[in-house]
Amino acid sequence: MTMDTLNSPSPQQITLAPFGPEHIAGAVRLSQQAGWPHRAEDWALTLTTAQGFVALDGGQIVGTALCSDFGDVATLNMIIVDEACRGRGLGRRLMDAIIALGQGKTLRLVATADGLPLYEKLGFVAHGQIHQYQGIAQARTPEQPVKTGRADLHDLTKIDQSASDMSRHHLLEQIAATGTVLTTAGGFAMLREFGRGMVVGPVVAEDAIAARALIDAAASQAKGKFLRIDLTSDALGGHMETLGLTHVGGGTAMQMPAHAPHPTPFKTFALVSQALG
């Protein structure tokens, strides 16, 4: 038995409480401990879509888990357990709590390697890999014209929902308020501040040509800055390297219950974030 084990709280000492804005500072500490880049602003954006729980040992936050409601689909996210409290069933308690919040909906999440065994036990099924690329962005001329600025968010919401099955007008509105909206024939994307720099996502398009054009335009806007993108396929991986972005890992996209996607002319090429799908 190690000193960490002796000093760590027992499961009976830890209580769950609703996650509120007052918990963000403690949540940032946990995400930093996990090696995640989320700032307080990134937690706050996720919280605008979500309900969830914090695990408390006295006044100390030792776990977090959120459930973001997007209509028929909910994403389970920001699932973190303090290193000193792992291996004692706290992750399962938090998962049970947020699964209950999403009852009756299709549940999605992006699993880390550490979390994958638990999610499989709970009934989640893998349906793809997320490929994270990041680096200092280099400019590149898009293959087709891309506009930046004002766009009809209702139209973009419909396109996004046709690709993802998620109703995310409020989220897209929040991102557009402080970020950049990019549109092209056959798709749209959004660029915003996140973590160490900026992130481009979602990228929703009818084909790879439109997706590449949107990503190129986003990289040009972010030229010289740290840029991240979470791709739903590695088919564009080689193209990311021409923009100065390197593959640094990702995660396993999981869903419960599992079902085949419906046919749609649009596809999500890059996520808003691994938390928000």
QUIURJO-V594744 format. One record per pair of residues at least 6 apart in sequence whose C-alpha atoms are under 6 Angstrom apart, sorted by sequence separation. I is the first residue (numbers start at 1). J is the second residue. D is the distance in whole Angstrom. If there is no record, write none. Layout:
I|J|D + I|J|D
This chain:
55|61|6 + 56|62|6 + 68|74|5 + 161|167|6 + 182|188|6 + 192|198|6 + 205|211|6 + 271|277|5 + 55|62|5 + 68|75|5 + 182|189|5 + 192|199|6 + 55|63|5 + 67|75|6 + 182|190|6 + 191|199|6 + 54|63|6 + 67|76|5 + 181|190|5 + 191|200|4 + 54|64|5 + 66|76|6 + 180|190|6 + 190|200|6 + 53|64|6 + 66|77|5 + 180|191|5 + 190|201|5 + 53|65|6 + 66|78|6 + 157|169|5 + 179|191|6 + 189|201|6 + 190|202|6 + 52|65|6 + 65|78|5 + 179|192|4 + 189|202|5 + 52|66|4 + 65|79|4 + 189|203|4 + 51|66|6 + 52|67|6 + 64|79|5 + 51|67|5 + 64|80|5 + 188|204|6 + 50|67|5 + 63|80|5 + 187|204|5 + 50|68|4 + 63|81|4 + 187|205|4 + 49|68|5 + 62|81|6 + 63|82|6 + 186|205|5 + 62|82|5 + 186|206|5 + 199|227|5 + 197|226|5 + 198|227|5 + 199|228|5 + 200|229|6 + 197|227|6 + 199|229|6 + 67|98|6 + 73|105|5 + 75|107|6 + 149|181|6 + 19|52|5 + 72|105|5 + 73|106|5 + 74|107|5 + 75|108|5 + 76|109|5 + 148|181|6 + 18|52|6 + 19|53|4 + 73|107|6 + 75|109|6 + 148|182|5 + 18|53|4 + 19|54|5 + 26|61|6 + 147|182|6 + 17|53|5 + 147|183|5 + 17|54|5 + 146|183|6 + 232|269|6 + 16|54|6 + 146|184|5 + 231|269|6 + 232|270|6 + 16|55|5 + 231|270|4 + 15|55|6 + 230|270|5 + 15|56|5 + 230|271|6 + 14|56|5 + 14|57|5 + 206|265|6 + 206|266|4 + 205|266|5 + 205|267|6 + 204|267|6 + 204|268|4 + 203|268|6 + 204|269|6 + 203|269|5 + 203|270|5 + 202|270|5 + 201|270|6 + 202|271|5 + 143|213|5 + 201|271|5 + 202|272|4 + 142|213|4 + 201|272|4 + 142|216|5 + 8|84|6 + 140|216|5 + 139|219|6 + 139|220|4 + 137|219|5 + 139|223|6 + 138|223|5 + 137|223|5 + 137|224|5 + 136|224|6 + 137|225|6 + 136|225|5 + 136|226|4 + 137|227|6 + 135|226|5 + 136|227|6 + 135|227|6 + 73|166|6 + 134|227|5 + 134|228|4 + 133|228|6 + 70|166|5 + 71|167|5 + 133|229|5 + 70|167|5 + 132|229|6 + 70|168|6 + 132|230|4 + 131|230|6 + 131|231|5 + 130|231|6 + 130|232|5 + 163|266|5 + 163|267|5 + 138|243|5 + 163|268|6 + 137|243|6 + 138|244|6 + 137|244|5 + 136|244|6 + 135|244|6 + 135|245|4 + 134|245|5 + 133|245|5 + 134|246|5 + 133|246|5 + 133|247|4 + 132|247|6 + 133|248|6 + 132|248|6 + 132|249|5 + 132|250|5 + 131|250|5 + 130|250|5 + 130|251|5 + 129|251|6 + 129|252|5 + 129|253|6 + 128|253|5 + 127|253|6 + 126|253|6 + 127|254|6 + 126|254|4 + 125|254|5 + 124|254|6 + 125|255|5 + 124|255|5 + 124|256|5 + 112|251|5 + 111|251|5 + 110|251|6 + 111|252|5 + 110|252|5 + 110|253|5 + 109|254|5 + 108|254|6 + 108|255|4 + 107|255|6 + 107|256|5 + 106|256|6 + 39|195|6 + 38|195|5 + 37|195|5 + 110|274|6 + 77|275|5
